[in-house]
Structures are given as structure tokens and as C-alpha cells.
Amino acid sequence: MQEFGNVVDGECVCMGSSTIARVMGKRKILLKFTSSKLLSLNHVLYMSSLCKNLVSGILLNNVGLKIVVADDEVVISHNKAFVAKGYLNRNLFVLNLTSKTLNGNASTSAYTSMFLIYGMVA
């Protein structure tokens, strides 16, 4: 696993469950979707207490990506061009990633929520 950059000591994120997660580091990552499209995420926060890779749908929208949710699926596009899709699983949308994503880490999914207060894209 590549190193994460330093963060201000004591930096935390308030989660929707009213818990606080301590930020261990920050870095830029590259997501490669099964559609072969790439998405670069800046200022990704690493929190050891989270077991899922969370991406804020609101912040993706703020940087120009269009997110459409219908029939338990999510479709992400940019300038009318398809980027990625995902499916609903336990109240989170799972985005389909290749096995060689997250900068070499062997993760095959990222979860997106339309309602995260604080996100990972800047």
C-alpha cells in the first residue's frame, strides 16, 4: 500500500451515525472502473475505522459528474459520456471497479452515498 500524506493532528470526520472517525492520512487515488474509465480523486481521507471505500455522490456532482439514481442502480456520466454504474447493496450504491484499482490495492468496489456530509473529493 502506498503511503498517505500527513494530516493535521486530531483531524476528524463526523459520520452520519453520529460517530467521529479519526483521519490517519490524505492522498490522491485513481479509480479504474470496469467500463475502463478512470476517475482521479483528490484529498482522499484514510480512516482505519472504516471498512468500506466511501465516495460522496454530492462531491462528485460538485466537480461536474452527473449522477442518476433509478431502479436500484446508479449511473455516473461526464459531459453526457458514460463513466460508471453501480447497484444498490445494503443502502449504499456499489460502484464496479477493476481488481487493479485504488492505486494497486486489491479492492473491487467503492461505495457511494448521496447523503454523505463530508466527502473524499475536493
N, C-alpha and C positions, 0 to 999 in steps of 0.2 A: 504494500500500500504506500502511495506517495505521501509525503509529509504535508500537513496542513500548516498554514501560516499562523503566527501568534495572534492572539486576541487580547483585548483589554481585560486585565484580571477582574474576574467577577461578572463578566458579560453573561447575561441570561436571556432566555426566551420564555415568555408566558404562553403556555399551551392552552388550547380550548378546554381542557379538562380541569382548568384552574391550578395545574401544577407548573412548576418552574423547572426548565431544563438548562443546565449549565453548558455554555458554548466552550468547546475544547479547542476549536481551531476554525479557520476560514481558508477557502481556496476556490479556484476556478475548476470546473469539471466539464467534460464533454459527454453528452448522452448520444448514443447511436441507436436509433430505432430500427425495428425490423423492416421498416419501409426504406432503409438505407439512408435516411435523412439524419443530419447531425444537428444537435442543439447545444450550444455553449451556455453554461450557467455560471454567472459571476457571483462572487461573495457567498458561496455555499457554506453553510454553517455545519460543523460536525458536533454532534451531541451524542456522547456514548450511551446515554439513557434511552435513545430512540432505536427501535428495531426495524424501522422502515425508512426508505428514502422518500421523503416528502417534498413535493414541489407545489408551490402556491399557484393555483389557477388564476387568481386575481393578478398576481405579479406577472405571469406570462402574458396576460391580456394587456397589462400596462406597457409592455415592451413591444406591442404590435402583433402578437399572436392572437388569432381568433379561436375561441373555444366554443364548441357546440355540444350540448348535452341533450340526448334524446334516446328513449328506449334502452336505458341502462348502458349506453355507450357514450364515449366522449371522442370527439374528433378535433384535432388541432390543425390549423392551417395558417399560412402566412401569405398575404397578397393573393388570396384565392388558390394557392398551391397547397396540396395535401402535405402535411408534415408527419402526423402520427395519429393513432387511435388507441383506445383502451376500452376496458369493460369494468362494470361495477362489481366490486367484491367487498363485502362487509362495510358498506357505506363509504368506501373510497374507490376512486377510479384507478385501475391498474394500467399503466402505460406499457406497451410492449417494446422491450429493448432487446438488443442482441446480447449474446453472452459475453462479448468483449466490450463492455461499456463501463461507465463510471471510472474512467482513467485506469483501466486494467483490472479493476475489481470484478469478481465473478458474480455480478448481480444481474438478474434478467428482468427486473421490474422496478418501476418507480411509481409511487402512489401520488395522486394529485387530489387535492380537495379544493372546492370552490370557495371555501369559507375560512381558510387559514388567516389569522390576523397578521402574523409576521411570517414572511416567506424567505425563500432562498435565492431569489433572482433580484438583481438590482440593475 
